[in-house]
Amino acid sequence: MAKTRKVNPSFKIWLEVDGKPLIGKGGIEILRAIDREGSIAKAAKSLGMSYRYVWGYLSKIEKVFGEPVVKTRVGGVKGGGAELTKTGRWLVNKYLKLEDIVEKTLKKA
């Protein structure tokens, strides 16, 4: 007889546009880090990713979705920075709501 092991359900969520993958957990973490840090460079560093990778990922999201998800500002006296657009915030909220629904459903199972 096999050992008794605890088996737990698991899941992955991603959002699609017209059948094309748009964003998943990693992308949401990138957007949340940008929101938290106020900078793409600082967000990338906090996540252990390269600036180039994060910038490329953002470009991919914007190309697939057709709208900007991050608004940047160049340096100057106050320095540069980045913030989520309304679309970026909407994507984060939509994803987190879906994730919460699935987690609650699986706990009931």
N, C-alpha and C positions, 0 to 999 in steps of 0.2 A: 504494500500500500504506500502511495506517495505521501510525503510530508504535507501537512496542512499548511497552506500559505495564505496570507491575506491578499486578496485580489481586489484592487480598486479600479474604478473606471477612470479614464483619462480622455482628454479631448483637445483638439486644436481648432481654433476659429480663425478665419480670415475673411476679409471683405473683398468682393469682386465687383467689377464694372463690366457689363456686357460679356460676362463669362471670363474676363481676364482678371487674374489675381491683382489686387490693389495693395492691401496692407494686412499684416498679421501681427502677432504679439511683439515681435522684434521692432517692427515699424512703429507700433504704438509706443513702445518704450523710448524710441528715438524722439518722437513728437513730445512725449511727456518730459523727457530730459531737456529738450529745447525750451519748453514752457518753464521748467524749473530753473534752468541756468541762464536763460535769456541770451544764449549764444550757441551757435552751431559748434564752434570749436570746443567750448567748455562742455557741451553735451556729449560730443564725441569722446572727449577725454574721460568724462565721468563713466561712460559705458565701456571704456577700453577699446574704442574703435578709432579708426583714422578719420580725419576730417574729410578726406577725399571719398571714403566709403559712404559716410553719412550724406555728403552733398550729392553723390551719385544716386543714393537711395531716394532722397527727396525729389530729385529730378525725375526719376522713374515714376514715383507716385503722381507727380504733377502732370507728367505726360499721359499716363493712363487715365487719370481722373479729369484732366482738362482744366484744372483750376489750381492756383497756388495754395499750398498748405502752410507755408512759412513766409513771413515777410521779414526781409533783412534791411538793416540800415548800415551805411558805411561809417567809418570812424569819425573823428573830429574831437571836439572838446570833451564830450561825454563818452566817446568811444563808440564802436559799432555794436551791433547786437542783432538779435532775431527774436521773433515772437510768432505764435501761431495765428493764422488767419481764422476767420469764422469757420471756413471749411475745415481747416486743420482741427479746430476744437470740436466741430461736429463729428469728424471721423473718430476722434478719441472717445467722445461720449457714446457714440453709437456702438463702438467696439466694446467698451467697458460694460454697457448695459447688456449686450448680448452675452458676454462672458459671465456676468452675474446670473442671468437667467439660466444658463446651462449649468453653472455650478450648483445653484439651488435645486434644479431638477435632478441632477445626479445624486445629491445628498438624500433625496427622497427615495431613490431607487434601491 
